[in-house]
Amino acid sequence: MVPEGLWLPWVFILVVTICYVGSASAGFTLEQGIPHFNTKPYFLQPPARNVTAIEGQSAYLHCRVAQLGDKNVSWIRRRDLHVLTSSIQTFASDQRFLALHADRSENWTLLIRFSQVRDSGEYHCQVNTDPKISMVFYLKVQEAATLMEGSDQRYVRAGSTIQLSCRTSIASQPPGLLYWYRDTEILQHGGRVNISTHLENETVSKLVIRGAKVSDSGNYTCWPTKFLPTSVMVHVIPEAKAAAKSHGTANNGGTSTTKNTKAASTASSADLLLLLLTLSLLTWTADALFLPLTPASSQSQSRQNPARLRFPAR
């Protein structure tokens, strides 16, 4: 028997207890507040609303909705207001987008396979209540590039050392497994091959091959499994070919000098021959002009000086 005047507090405590137990069994939390027995859908706190993914990998946007009832959850891309999924149906022509949902689960996940940088932006998780309710998610897709130091064409003398180095574009992201390839062959550490990978401030991997051979020529690829690969073409020049090339250059220079000397000698001989011909022509001209006049000159001189003539003794 409750004393008169004390029954009212007991009734109040009983009502509050019933409301608390009912709200807890319905899945409400203190952050959501007492629902006043409202059965409309509402959002639960998601694992993350700012999601970062690496290019080429899958991106997941997790939306949690309680008391969905007969309503549908849709994913909408804010950039073009395109409805990507509704319930478990996909409406995007891009097959990389997919809706994931398990029976009796509050999770409605948007999966973006092989994510690309252009997928970055806002995505809305929307419930078709009246009025509609939505939660905004932000996706950032980082470019997963692998950078090779130096040019994409390398020329190395046979017998020297091949040195290649690559690094990832996202320093804070582990590269996963990292492989070096020559064409389709995976290179292993040991012997002439030395591979070292450092993961301190950023991922840097170096490949060193000592005593380069002609057979070492090929397409070298640095491939971290969580990033896109990068390649460089290495050409190993045989030592004999390089020496022949240098010798050939020297011979070409000597041939040019010899040709110039021969040309100069030929020019000098031609000039000398022309000079001799000119002298010969002048001599012949002189003989032709003066020889016929010699007898007449002698007779004239004899007539002018008769006393000087001597007769033979008898």
Phi, psi and omega in degrees: 000118180278131179301149181296133180095346181255359182285332183297313177300323180294323177295318180297316179297320180296318180295315180298320180296317179297319180295319181294314180296320180294319180292321180295320180290336180275355177095012179280156176239166179296330179294328180282339182084168178287124188282358182054037177062031178274131181256016179287153179295152174208160184272141170262160181296123181280165176300321179197142176255342173253108187247133177244132179229161178257138182307132180095344179259172180277140177246137182238128173245115186258119177246131183244123182234128177257153178052047184293324180063230181265013180274165182244149175255130180237150173250128184235133176274121186294329185302315182234011180055033181274128176282112183276314181219156172218121189059238178253011180266139179255128181252355180282138176289338177282113185287000176287340181269135183209140177266132179241130178201131176261147180305138178060024178255150177270357183269128174236105191252136172260120179257129175243106182277148179049056185301148180236161182300325181290349176282351180297145178144195182269142174228135182252129171266115190237139176247134187277054173278181178234103001283166182293149174239149182210157176232136185265135175239147180241125180246132175236119179255118181268142180292124182260072182260152172246129187252130177258130180286141179088187183281168181271005175228123181238138178239124186230137176286145176299137181095343179272193185248133174269125180232119179232148181216138178222159178212160180269154183283340180246104187293324186279351184263122177301141184278355188076214175278140182239129182236148170249133179241146162245108191058246180254006183265130176281127180275138181248145178291132179139152181068232179283347186261128178233121180240125178228133181233129181245136184238030184284271180278325177209163181276117178229129179235137181236139177241127179233126176238116182271151179059059185302138177245164178299326180291347177281352178296145178157187180266114182261131184236132172256121187225096166285133189296337179264006180228168176282144183283165174222151188226160175214143180263125181249129178244120177261117183271126178300146182295319181298319180294319179294319179294319179297324179295317179294317180296321179297324178294319179295317180297321178299321178294317180295320179299320180295319180295316179298318180297320179294320179296315178298320181295319179295319179296319179296320180295320180295318179297320179295319178296319179295318179297320179294324179293317179297319179296322180295317178296318179298319180295320179294320179297315180297322179295319180295317178299321182291330183275323191256335183295318181294337183275351186292312179299317181297322180295322180293318180296320181295320181293325180292321179292324181287335181234074183289334183291336183280356181281136180241135178259156179289145179291147180277000000 
